[in-house]
Amino acid sequence: MSSSNTISAGTPVAAYAALTTAAIVWGGSVVAQKVALGPFSPVEVSVFRGLGALLMLIPLWIWREGLEACSLRDVGVFALLGVAVLANHLLMLFGLQYIGAGAAGIIIGASPTITAFLSSIIIHDHPFRQVWVGCAVSFVGVLFVSGMNGSAHVGGNPLLGGGAVLLSLVSWALYTIGSRQVMKRFSSLMVNWTTLLSSIVLQIPLLFLNQQVLASGIDVVPFSGWMALFYVVVFATALGQQAWLYGVEGVGPSRAGIFVNLIPVSALFLSFFILGESIGWGDVLGIGFILLGVWLVNRQSSRHA
């Protein structure tokens, strides 16, 4: 791909606006995924959300940018990023079967520290000694939420669910770091749809092992299930992921990760009002430790910068 075709990032203001939009949308996505997991299996939700998003993203990409050639090496990179997307989607969905949406949203608040931690190791944008304390504090918050929020009506096994959600954040951090490197040559829109397509191709065989609607028929899906899936497809996957990549392209993975702080707040309140999940002291302590860890990482990173 020639340098003349490289898509430049937008202004910092536009990038911050995009990141804020993505974070708020993803807070609602946690609740929507929890609702969708009633009639749909985790793999079905992941595949359907990806296919629906591709129906919007590919025509938009062709209209805005046109067909572009890429090498076999680029295809391999997109496939690897697709594995990270696959792991993020499925681990989050499986985790939501065992933990409440509000608790999962709080754990997602630790994403900035995970991204900063892995960034310091992989691309060395910040010294490891400056981020490990904040990461450790955030992890304590994750333990509070996943170890003390075990209400049976919201999952029944918060430790297992919290662990799966945490691993999904590791996958997303790797995707964020890797996509930033790829977006030096390709647009965020192209990276979005190619990695989504790769993740769907990898998931097709899993549909034979984990299906619910495909086995019983679409007639069993209530209106709330379709609306939840629609929200996940349009807002969480197509709009949210595109906005996130645009923001990461503009300000970098470390600063972008800070905007994940908005996800726990929106997820916690939406799960309370929509799903009727309770907010306990474990949630309050957990979100406090997680945000303190994020603040420590951001403070040390700013000093280094």
C-alpha positions as a Markdown table, in Angstrom:
| # | Residue | x | y | z |
|---|---|---|---|---|
| 1 | Met | 0.0 | 0.0 | 0.0 |
| 2 | Ser | 1.5 | 3.3 | -1.0 |
| 3 | Ser | 2.0 | 6.2 | 1.4 |
| 4 | Ser | -0.4 | 8.3 | -0.5 |
| 5 | Asn | -3.2 | 5.9 | 0.4 |
| 6 | Thr | -2.5 | 6.0 | 4.1 |
| 7 | Ile | -5.4 | 7.3 | 6.2 |
| 8 | Ser | -4.3 | 9.9 | 8.7 |
| 9 | Ala | -5.8 | 10.2 | 12.1 |
| 10 | Gly | -8.3 | 12.9 | 12.9 |
| 11 | Thr | -7.8 | 15.7 | 15.4 |
| 12 | Pro | -7.4 | 14.9 | 19.1 |
| 13 | Val | -10.8 | 16.3 | 19.9 |
| 14 | Ala | -12.5 | 14.1 | 17.3 |
| 15 | Ala | -10.5 | 11.1 | 18.7 |
| 16 | Tyr | -11.5 | 11.8 | 22.3 |
| 17 | Ala | -15.2 | 12.2 | 21.2 |
| 18 | Ala | -15.0 | 8.9 | 19.4 |
| 19 | Leu | -13.5 | 7.1 | 22.4 |
| 20 | Thr | -16.2 | 8.6 | 24.7 |
| 21 | Thr | -18.9 | 7.4 | 22.4 |
| 22 | Ala | -17.4 | 3.9 | 22.2 |
| 23 | Ala | -17.1 | 3.6 | 26.0 |
| 24 | Ile | -20.7 | 4.7 | 26.7 |
| 25 | Val | -22.0 | 2.4 | 24.0 |
| 26 | Trp | -20.0 | -0.6 | 25.3 |
| 27 | Gly | -21.4 | 0.0 | 28.8 |
| 28 | Gly | -24.9 | -0.6 | 27.4 |
| 29 | Ser | -23.5 | -3.5 | 25.3 |
| 30 | Val | -22.6 | -5.5 | 28.5 |
| 31 | Val | -26.3 | -5.4 | 29.5 |
| 32 | Ala | -27.5 | -6.1 | 25.9 |
| 33 | Gln | -25.2 | -9.2 | 25.7 |
| 34 | Lys | -26.6 | -10.4 | 29.0 |
| 35 | Val | -30.1 | -10.2 | 27.6 |
| 36 | Ala | -29.2 | -11.8 | 24.3 |
| 37 | Leu | -27.7 | -14.8 | 26.1 |
| 38 | Gly | -31.2 | -15.8 | 27.1 |
| 39 | Pro | -32.3 | -17.1 | 23.7 |
| 40 | Phe | -29.0 | -17.2 | 21.9 |
| 41 | Ser | -25.8 | -19.2 | 22.7 |
| 42 | Pro | -22.5 | -17.3 | 23.2 |
| 43 | Val | -21.1 | -18.4 | 19.8 |
| 44 | Glu | -24.4 | -17.5 | 18.0 |
| 45 | Val | -24.3 | -14.0 | 19.6 |
| 46 | Ser | -20.7 | -13.5 | 18.5 |
| 47 | Val | -21.2 | -14.8 | 14.9 |
| 48 | Phe | -24.5 | -12.9 | 14.4 |
| 49 | Arg | -23.1 | -9.6 | 15.7 |
| 50 | Gly | -20.1 | -10.0 | 13.4 |
| 51 | Leu | -22.1 | -10.8 | 10.3 |
| 52 | Gly | -24.5 | -7.9 | 11.0 |
| 53 | Ala | -21.7 | -5.5 | 11.5 |
| 54 | Leu | -20.0 | -6.6 | 8.2 |
| 55 | Leu | -23.1 | -5.9 | 6.3 |
| 56 | Met | -22.7 | -2.3 | 7.3 |
| 57 | Leu | -18.9 | -1.9 | 7.4 |
| 58 | Ile | -17.9 | -3.5 | 4.0 |
| 59 | Pro | -20.3 | -1.3 | 1.9 |
| 60 | Leu | -19.2 | 1.8 | 3.9 |
| 61 | Trp | -15.5 | 0.8 | 3.3 |
| 62 | Ile | -16.0 | 0.4 | -0.5 |
| 63 | Trp | -17.9 | 3.7 | -0.7 |
| 64 | Arg | -15.4 | 5.7 | 1.3 |
| 65 | Glu | -12.1 | 4.1 | 0.3 |
| 66 | Gly | -12.5 | 1.7 | -2.6 |
| 67 | Leu | -10.9 | -1.7 | -3.0 |
| 68 | Glu | -7.3 | -1.9 | -1.8 |
| 69 | Ala | -4.7 | -4.6 | -2.4 |
| 70 | Cys | -2.8 | -6.2 | 0.5 |
| 71 | Ser | -0.1 | -8.7 | 0.7 |
| 72 | Leu | -0.2 | -12.2 | 2.2 |
| 73 | Arg | 1.7 | -11.0 | 5.2 |
| 74 | Asp | -1.0 | -8.3 | 5.7 |
| 75 | Val | -3.7 | -11.0 | 5.5 |
| 76 | Gly | -1.8 | -13.0 | 8.2 |
| 77 | Val | -1.7 | -10.0 | 10.4 |
| 78 | Phe | -5.4 | -9.4 | 10.0 |
| 79 | Ala | -6.0 | -13.0 | 10.8 |
| 80 | Leu | -4.0 | -12.8 | 14.1 |
| 81 | Leu | -6.0 | -9.7 | 15.1 |
| 82 | Gly | -9.1 | -11.6 | 14.3 |
| 83 | Val | -8.1 | -14.2 | 16.8 |
| 84 | Ala | -7.9 | -11.5 | 19.4 |
| 85 | Val | -11.3 | -10.2 | 18.5 |
| 86 | Leu | -12.7 | -13.8 | 18.6 |
| 87 | Ala | -11.2 | -14.4 | 22.1 |
| 88 | Asn | -12.5 | -11.0 | 23.3 |
| 89 | His | -16.1 | -11.6 | 22.1 |
| 90 | Leu | -16.4 | -15.3 | 23.2 |
| 91 | Leu | -14.7 | -14.9 | 26.6 |
| 92 | Met | -16.9 | -11.9 | 27.4 |
| 93 | Leu | -20.0 | -13.8 | 26.4 |
| 94 | Phe | -19.1 | -17.0 | 28.3 |
| 95 | Gly | -18.1 | -14.9 | 31.3 |
| 96 | Leu | -21.5 | -13.1 | 31.3 |
| 97 | Gln | -23.2 | -16.5 | 31.8 |
| 98 | Tyr | -21.6 | -16.7 | 35.3 |
| 99 | Ile | -21.4 | -13.1 | 36.5 |
| 100 | Gly | -23.8 | -10.1 | 36.5 |
| 101 | Ala | -23.7 | -7.5 | 33.8 |
| 102 | Gly | -22.9 | -4.7 | 36.3 |
| 103 | Ala | -20.0 | -6.7 | 37.9 |
| 104 | Ala | -18.7 | -7.5 | 34.4 |
| 105 | Gly | -18.8 | -3.8 | 33.5 |
| 106 | Ile | -16.8 | -2.9 | 36.6 |
| 107 | Ile | -14.1 | -5.4 | 35.7 |
| 108 | Ile | -13.9 | -3.9 | 32.2 |
| 109 | Gly | -12.8 | -0.7 | 34.0 |
| 110 | Ala | -9.5 | -2.4 | 34.6 |
| 111 | Ser | -8.9 | -2.5 | 30.8 |
| 112 | Pro | -6.7 | 0.6 | 30.8 |
| 113 | Thr | -4.2 | -0.9 | 33.3 |
| 114 | Ile | -4.1 | -4.1 | 31.3 |
| 115 | Thr | -3.5 | -2.2 | 28.1 |
| 116 | Ala | -0.8 | -0.1 | 29.7 |
| 117 | Phe | 0.8 | -3.2 | 31.3 |
| 118 | Leu | 1.0 | -5.1 | 28.0 |
| 119 | Ser | 2.0 | -2.0 | 26.0 |
| 120 | Ser | 5.0 | -1.5 | 28.4 |
| 121 | Ile | 6.1 | -5.1 | 27.7 |
| 122 | Ile | 5.4 | -5.4 | 24.0 |
| 123 | Ile | 6.0 | -2.0 | 22.4 |
| 124 | His | 7.8 | -0.3 | 25.4 |
| 125 | Asp | 5.8 | 2.9 | 25.2 |
| 126 | His | 6.1 | 3.2 | 29.0 |
| 127 | Pro | 8.7 | 1.7 | 31.5 |
| 128 | Phe | 7.2 | -1.4 | 33.2 |
| 129 | Arg | 8.2 | 0.0 | 36.6 |
| 130 | Gln | 5.9 | 2.9 | 36.2 |
| 131 | Val | 2.7 | 0.8 | 35.5 |
| 132 | Trp | 2.9 | -2.3 | 37.6 |
| 133 | Val | 1.7 | -0.7 | 40.9 |
| 134 | Gly | -1.4 | 0.7 | 39.3 |
| 135 | Cys | -2.0 | -2.7 | 37.5 |
| 136 | Ala | -1.8 | -4.5 | 40.8 |
| 137 | Val | -4.2 | -2.1 | 42.5 |
| 138 | Ser | -6.7 | -2.5 | 39.7 |
| 139 | Phe | -6.4 | -6.3 | 39.9 |
| 140 | Val | -7.3 | -6.1 | 43.6 |
| 141 | Gly | -10.5 | -4.4 | 42.5 |
| 142 | Val | -11.2 | -7.2 | 40.1 |
| 143 | Leu | -10.9 | -9.7 | 42.9 |
| 144 | Phe | -13.3 | -7.7 | 45.0 |
| 145 | Val | -15.9 | -7.8 | 42.3 |
| 146 | Ser | -15.5 | -11.3 | 41.1 |
| 147 | Gly | -15.0 | -12.8 | 44.6 |
| 148 | Met | -17.7 | -10.9 | 46.5 |
| 149 | Asn | -20.5 | -10.5 | 44.0 |
| 150 | Gly | -21.9 | -14.0 | 43.8 |
| 151 | Ser | -25.6 | -13.6 | 43.6 |
| 152 | Ala | -27.2 | -16.7 | 42.1 |
| 153 | His | -29.7 | -14.8 | 40.0 |
| 154 | Val | -27.0 | -13.0 | 38.0 |
| 155 | Gly | -24.7 | -15.9 | 37.2 |
| 156 | Gly | -23.9 | -18.1 | 40.2 |
| 157 | Asn | -20.1 | -18.4 | 39.7 |
| 158 | Pro | -18.6 | -14.9 | 39.8 |
| 159 | Leu | -15.0 | -16.1 | 40.1 |
| 160 | Leu | -15.2 | -18.1 | 36.9 |
| 161 | Gly | -17.2 | -15.4 | 35.1 |
| 162 | Gly | -14.8 | -12.7 | 36.3 |
| 163 | Gly | -11.8 | -14.7 | 35.2 |
| 164 | Ala | -13.3 | -15.1 | 31.7 |
| 165 | Val | -14.1 | -11.3 | 31.5 |
| 166 | Leu | -10.5 | -10.5 | 32.6 |
| 167 | Leu | -9.0 | -12.8 | 29.9 |
| 168 | Ser | -11.3 | -11.1 | 27.3 |
| 169 | Leu | -9.7 | -7.8 | 28.4 |
| 170 | Val | -6.2 | -9.2 | 27.8 |
| 171 | Ser | -7.4 | -10.2 | 24.3 |
| 172 | Trp | -8.7 | -6.7 | 23.7 |
| 173 | Ala | -5.5 | -5.1 | 24.9 |
| 174 | Leu | -3.5 | -7.2 | 22.4 |
| 175 | Tyr | -5.9 | -6.2 | 19.7 |
| 176 | Thr | -5.6 | -2.5 | 20.6 |
| 177 | Ile | -1.8 | -2.6 | 20.6 |
| 178 | Gly | -1.6 | -4.7 | 17.4 |
| 179 | Ser | -4.2 | -2.6 | 15.5 |
| 180 | Arg | -2.3 | 0.6 | 16.3 |
| 181 | Gln | 0.7 | -0.7 | 14.5 |
| 182 | Val | -1.4 | -1.9 | 11.5 |
| 183 | Met | -3.2 | 1.4 | 11.2 |
| 184 | Lys | 0.1 | 3.1 | 10.3 |
| 185 | Arg | -0.6 | 1.7 | 6.8 |
| 186 | Phe | -4.3 | 0.8 | 6.7 |
| 187 | Ser | -7.4 | 2.8 | 7.7 |
| 188 | Ser | -9.3 | 2.0 | 10.9 |
| 189 | Leu | -12.3 | 1.0 | 8.8 |
| 190 | Met | -10.4 | -1.6 | 6.9 |
| 191 | Val | -8.8 | -3.0 | 10.0 |
| 192 | Asn | -12.2 | -3.2 | 11.6 |
| 193 | Trp | -14.0 | -5.2 | 9.0 |
| 194 | Thr | -11.0 | -7.5 | 8.1 |
| 195 | Thr | -10.4 | -8.5 | 11.7 |
| 196 | Leu | -14.2 | -9.1 | 12.2 |
| 197 | Leu | -14.3 | -11.3 | 9.1 |
| 198 | Ser | -11.3 | -13.3 | 10.3 |
| 199 | Ser | -13.0 | -13.8 | 13.7 |
| 200 | Ile | -16.2 | -15.0 | 12.1 |
| 201 | Val | -14.5 | -17.5 | 9.8 |
| 202 | Leu | -12.7 | -19.0 | 12.8 |
| 203 | Gln | -16.0 | -19.3 | 14.7 |
| 204 | Ile | -18.1 | -21.1 | 12.1 |
| 205 | Pro | -17.0 | -24.6 | 13.2 |
| 206 | Leu | -17.8 | -23.6 | 16.8 |
| 207 | Leu | -21.5 | -23.1 | 15.8 |
| 208 | Phe | -21.8 | -26.9 | 15.6 |
| 209 | Leu | -20.7 | -27.3 | 19.2 |
| 210 | Asn | -22.5 | -24.3 | 20.7 |
| 211 | Gln | -25.9 | -23.5 | 19.3 |
| 212 | Gln | -29.3 | -22.7 | 20.7 |
| 213 | Val | -31.5 | -20.8 | 18.2 |
| 214 | Leu | -30.1 | -22.8 | 15.3 |
| 215 | Ala | -31.3 | -25.9 | 17.0 |
| 216 | Ser | -34.7 | -24.8 | 18.3 |
| 217 | Gly | -35.7 | -22.2 | 15.7 |
| 218 | Ile | -36.0 | -18.4 | 15.6 |
| 219 | Asp | -39.6 | -18.6 | 16.9 |
| 220 | Val | -38.4 | -19.0 | 20.4 |
| 221 | Val | -36.5 | -15.7 | 20.4 |
| 222 | Pro | -38.5 | -13.0 | 22.2 |
| 223 | Phe | -38.7 | -9.3 | 21.0 |
| 224 | Ser | -36.2 | -8.3 | 23.8 |
| 225 | Gly | -33.7 | -10.9 | 22.5 |
| 226 | Trp | -33.8 | -9.4 | 18.9 |
| 227 | Met | -33.5 | -5.9 | 20.3 |
| 228 | Ala | -30.5 | -6.8 | 22.4 |
| 229 | Leu | -28.9 | -8.5 | 19.4 |
| 230 | Phe | -29.6 | -5.4 | 17.3 |
| 231 | Tyr | -28.0 | -3.2 | 19.8 |
| 232 | Val | -24.9 | -5.4 | 20.0 |
| 233 | Val | -24.6 | -5.5 | 16.2 |
| 234 | Val | -25.2 | -1.9 | 15.3 |
| 235 | Phe | -23.9 | 0.0 | 18.4 |
| 236 | Ala | -21.4 | -2.2 | 20.1 |
| 237 | Thr | -19.7 | -3.9 | 17.1 |
| 238 | Ala | -20.1 | -1.6 | 14.1 |
| 239 | Leu | -20.3 | 1.8 | 15.7 |
| 240 | Gly | -18.4 | 1.2 | 18.9 |
| 241 | Gln | -15.5 | -0.8 | 17.5 |
| 242 | Gln | -15.1 | 1.7 | 14.6 |
| 243 | Ala | -15.1 | 4.7 | 17.0 |
| 244 | Trp | -12.6 | 2.9 | 19.2 |
| 245 | Leu | -10.2 | 2.2 | 16.4 |
| 246 | Tyr | -10.5 | 5.8 | 15.2 |
| 247 | Gly | -9.7 | 7.1 | 18.7 |
| 248 | Val | -6.8 | 4.7 | 19.1 |
| 249 | Glu | -5.4 | 5.8 | 15.7 |
| 250 | Gly | -5.5 | 9.4 | 16.9 |
| 251 | Val | -4.2 | 9.3 | 20.5 |
| 252 | Gly | -2.6 | 5.9 | 20.9 |
| 253 | Pro | -3.5 | 2.8 | 23.0 |
| 254 | Ser | -2.4 | 4.0 | 26.4 |
| 255 | Arg | -4.4 | 7.3 | 26.4 |
| 256 | Ala | -7.3 | 5.6 | 24.7 |
| 257 | Gly | -7.5 | 3.0 | 27.4 |
| 258 | Ile | -8.4 | 5.7 | 30.0 |
| 259 | Phe | -11.8 | 6.2 | 28.4 |
| 260 | Val | -12.8 | 2.7 | 29.4 |
| 261 | Asn | -13.4 | 4.3 | 32.8 |
| 262 | Leu | -16.9 | 5.3 | 31.5 |
| 263 | Ile | -17.9 | 1.7 | 30.9 |
| 264 | Pro | -18.3 | 0.5 | 34.5 |
| 265 | Val | -20.4 | 3.5 | 35.4 |
| 266 | Ser | -22.9 | 3.1 | 32.5 |
| 267 | Ala | -22.9 | -0.8 | 32.8 |
| 268 | Leu | -23.5 | -0.7 | 36.5 |
| 269 | Phe | -26.5 | 1.7 | 36.3 |
| 270 | Leu | -28.0 | 0.2 | 33.2 |
| 271 | Ser | -27.8 | -3.3 | 34.8 |
| 272 | Phe | -29.6 | -1.9 | 37.9 |
| 273 | Phe | -32.4 | -0.2 | 36.0 |
| 274 | Ile | -32.9 | -2.7 | 33.2 |
| 275 | Leu | -31.9 | -6.1 | 34.7 |
| 276 | Gly | -32.7 | -5.3 | 38.3 |
| 277 | Glu | -29.2 | -6.3 | 39.5 |
| 278 | Ser | -28.2 | -5.1 | 43.0 |
| 279 | Ile | -25.2 | -2.8 | 43.7 |
| 280 | Gly | -23.3 | -4.1 | 46.7 |
| 281 | Trp | -20.3 | -3.0 | 48.7 |
| 282 | Gly | -18.1 | -5.4 | 46.8 |
| 283 | Asp | -19.0 | -3.5 | 43.6 |
| 284 | Val | -18.3 | -0.1 | 45.3 |
| 285 | Leu | -14.9 | -1.3 | 46.6 |
| 286 | Gly | -14.0 | -3.0 | 43.4 |
| 287 | Ile | -14.7 | 0.1 | 41.2 |
| 288 | Gly | -12.8 | 2.2 | 43.7 |
| 289 | Phe | -9.7 | 0.0 | 43.5 |
| 290 | Ile | -9.9 | -0.3 | 39.7 |
| 291 | Leu | -10.2 | 3.4 | 39.2 |
| 292 | Leu | -7.4 | 4.1 | 41.6 |
| 293 | Gly | -5.2 | 1.7 | 39.7 |
| 294 | Val | -6.1 | 3.4 | 36.4 |
| 295 | Trp | -5.3 | 6.8 | 38.0 |
| 296 | Leu | -1.9 | 5.6 | 39.2 |
| 297 | Val | -1.0 | 4.2 | 35.7 |
| 298 | Asn | -2.2 | 7.4 | 34.0 |
| 299 | Arg | -0.3 | 9.6 | 36.5 |
| 300 | Gln | 3.0 | 7.7 | 36.1 |
| 301 | Ser | 2.6 | 7.6 | 32.3 |
| 302 | Ser | 2.0 | 11.3 | 32.1 |
| 303 | Arg | 5.1 | 11.9 | 34.1 |
| 304 | His | 7.1 | 9.8 | 31.8 |
| 305 | Ala | 5.7 | 11.5 | 28.7 |
